């Protein structure tokens, strides 16, 4: 019962927002050049999808994201597990990692462009830097959150180091790893998009900046909403995985 | 006791020293061209020069002002929105889809729209800083209000607390740690908004200076500004963490 009331209110709120957005420019309360309208954004979307080049932008952005974020997982998870397992290593690397974590990672864009140019490599690098830090930190926290008694118990049943790692540390740290992946994901998406907005030759962020400078708000908003939708969908997918994992763990 | 606590600090300091030494040596030994990574001694000299000439102070002042206005707005409005949503279910349900969207969408992509609305420069940077940190603060405040222990409320009720007492004496103090956690996370996002906003279009500020020197390929000046931003981020986050620890100290583990 409560859930349906919740859905009703949420749907009404979104519908009201869309209605105001559609009607305010129509009755002349605001200038549609600045706000556009939902119907015009939709029309722009159809136009963009129908004309060529759209798929190229999507595939460039997706490739940058997949490679950068994939690298972040492949490097971040093992490194995080190591940091969680060995306190000396952690104390040594914690301060620089925390310094990078509290810094806006997009501030690295200009120097990454100096190093790697304006092609895909620089976006891959920014997505990697954005993704790897939360993954690393949360994987390490996941290892540290494991009950010491489990490790001791495994040891007393003659488990060797490798057994302890595969059978206790790896599954035990999974919640932390997944949390890190979820937090890193949105930072990686942001890295790709803002990297493309900053300096690029193709990709969704490139189009956002181009249509912005041409004052074509409807086209611009379609791209922005598309990117947001992707980010939402990917985050929701990881969150669902996370909840399934928690449920399975209990 | 002392050595226990000193060990992480010593290792942490050692790690920064090792990084600086390695960085300086690879350049001195000629393994990496200083054009790409500069070197610590040159960066320090540049920082000193920028501090004396007043350039550093000017950029810092511009960025800090934008940060203060944007972040300040989102602290006020975020706590207000979060508290309203935490108090009234209907408000929560109405705000929920928007907060969820703002929280997980890459909001910086809206930058060109802001430029259309507010013009290039300071107002757009402030809007970006506000929009990035607001959902974080609102969501944390809402969570704080939601997760007030029912036991506390029952106890207050049975001692004859009114609704007003509940708000001021139970819900508000109990949600303070969550609110402060939100404020801490919001700082990073507001700082991100300031830096990126300045990166794209402005005439002053730390983000502007890294972008400007990046365009000129002056790596040393770029890294000097970057180090100021890193320091700022660390100081703000550490400060709020300390505050958080203080406000959370009354809580007992259950």
Interface residues (C-beta under 8 A of the other chain):
Chain A: X5 X6 X9 X10 X12 X13 X14 X17 X33 X34 X88 X91 X92 X93 X94 X95 X96 X98 X99 X100 X102 X103 X104 X106 X107 X108 X109 X110 X111 X113 X114 X115 X186 X189 X190 X193 X194 X197 X198 X205 X208 X209 X211 X212 X213 X215 X217 X220 X221 X223 X224 X227 X228 X231 X232 X235
Chain B: X7 X8 X11 X12 X13 X14 X15 X16 X19 X36 X90 X93 X94 X95 X96 X97 X98 X100 X101 X104 X105 X106 X108 X109 X110 X111 X112 X113 X115 X116 X117 X188 X191 X192 X195 X196 X199 X200 X207 X210 X211 X213 X214 X215 X217 X219 X222 X223 X226 X229 X230 X233 X234 X236 X237 X238
